[in-house]
Amino acid sequence: MSIEPEKLAIHGGRPVRQTPFPPFPDYGEEEIAAAVAVLKSGKLARQSGSKVGEFEKSYAEKFGVKHALAVSSGTAAIHVAISALGIGPGDDVIATSHSFAGSATPIVHAGAVPVFADIDPRTFNIDPRSIAEKITPYTKAIIPVHLNGCPADMDPILEIARKHNLFVIEDAAQAHGAQYKGRMAGTIGSFGCFSFWEDKLITTAGEGGMVLTNDDDLAKKARMVHHHGELKEDGAYYKGERLYLHSMLGYNFRMTEIQGAIGLAQLAKLDGYIQQRRENAHLLTELLSGVPGIIPPYEPDYAFHVFYKYILRIDRKVINADAKAFVEALTAEGIPCSRRYPTPLHQQPVFTEHRGFGGGKAPFEKPWYQGETNYGSGLPNAEQLPGELVRIMMRPTLSAQDMRDVADAVKKVAIYFGVEG
Ligand SMILES: Cc1ncc(COP(=O)(O)O)c(C=O)c1O
């Protein structure tokens, strides 16, 4: 039985949702008081205050790892991990093509080159089979991303890494509290990297990041990379005075005390946020079940998904619109949404044109890198899926009624574009 489509808002019909969705982050008195206390103390840098150190300690405890290092962003976290592992010019690192640029550009910042692998069409995470095909004589590491809050399939990735003697750096920027077979995302590889950017699962005043490791030596190196190649705990830092001794190439990737203090307050809220996100996502999936052409997010058996984003896939055999047209129509219905990473990373000009340091070709070409980069084409899922993926906003501040409005609007648009509609 075909259903008569309603007039879409984009064509002058009445929008399903006419009021704004609740904002996020929803900083409360705790975060505000914590930030004000730091301001009043006058101790704003981690060298003089104690909040960043406390945040690191609490984060390490919460995630059950030996070492946590707070940094200025998720991008810096990945850069620190790569550099601490000694990866640099001449090396390559396997990365996923379907992610935010910050998953791959730190490879270049560290002087190495990304080699992109294809994705699994159900989870949208890096496909272990593709990783195995992409390894080169220059490969030193793999960076799986736990995208949208869904953990990547780590066992086969770890197996490939073991076989080829590669490091694994987890990009858990979107997956605080997600679990793979009961293990916390970000605690499985040599390093786990998190972002606290403004809309992440928890956030530290707009920007911030964290690096986790269980390895004492790597933890020490990471700390040096993030602070000008000096190590405070090292005898070479203080001998009655600060020696200003820089024993490796380092950066200023330090987190501020205000960020650390806010991070402590946010960490206490993480479990509640995750519960709310999961309830919202599961309700939305239930409301959308049976809508022709709409494929809700897949939750593998191994996964505890934390739904940083809710990604719908549209079945182009059933829906006569691509993601762009679908998003335009859904936006007009009052639903915050977007396409999901419309240009895959292996097709980004920075990579296809080898736009490296100083506008030149370093580190993508000889004499720096001896291999051939695989940019431009050849990753079918990463190239096809952006035309089918719609990102629906998912926040712990949303209510069941918000989810009903999203579902009603998605149904309305899906029916309109339905091949039989
Ligand atoms: C998957 C992924 N990796 C890396 C990053 C980089 O994090 P940041 O924006 O904190 O530098 C982000 C975030 O935005 C991300 O979503």
The ligand as an SDF file (V2000), in Angstrom:
LIG
                    3D

 16 16  0  0  0  0  0  0  0  0999 V2000
   37.9150   10.8770   14.6070 C   0  0  0  0  0  0  0  0  0  0  0  0
   38.6360   12.1260   14.9920 C   0  0  0  0  0  0  0  0  0  0  0  0
   39.9680   12.1220   15.0570 N   0  0  0  0  0  0  0  0  0  0  0  0
   40.6630   13.2180   15.4200 C   0  0  0  0  0  0  0  0  0  0  0  0
   40.0250   14.3860   15.7490 C   0  0  0  0  0  0  0  0  0  0  0  0
   40.8310   15.5790   16.1150 C   0  0  0  0  0  0  0  0  0  0  0  0
   40.5030   16.0750   17.3650 O   0  0  0  0  0  0  0  0  0  0  0  0
   40.6180   17.6470   17.6800 P   0  0  0  0  0  0  0  0  0  0  0  0
   39.5420   18.3490   16.9430 O   0  0  0  0  0  0  0  0  0  0  0  0
   40.4390   17.7060   19.1610 O   0  0  0  0  0  0  0  0  0  0  0  0
   41.9820   18.0740   17.2780 O   0  0  0  0  0  0  0  0  0  0  0  0
   38.6380   14.4270   15.7150 C   0  0  0  0  0  0  0  0  0  0  0  0
   37.8900   15.6190   16.0740 C   0  0  0  0  0  0  0  0  0  0  0  0
   37.4350   16.4720   15.8660 O   0  0  0  0  0  0  0  0  0  0  0  0
   37.9100   13.2880   15.3180 C   0  0  0  0  0  0  0  0  0  0  0  0
   36.5740   13.2930   15.2650 O   0  0  0  0  0  0  0  0  0  0  0  0
  1  2  1  0
  2  3  1  0
  2 15  2  0
  3  4  2  0
  4  5  1  0
  5  6  1  0
  5 12  2  0
  6  7  1  0
  7  8  1  0
  8  9  2  0
  8 10  1  0
  8 11  1  0
 12 13  1  0
 12 15  1  0
 13 14  2  0
 15 16  1  0
M  END
$$$$
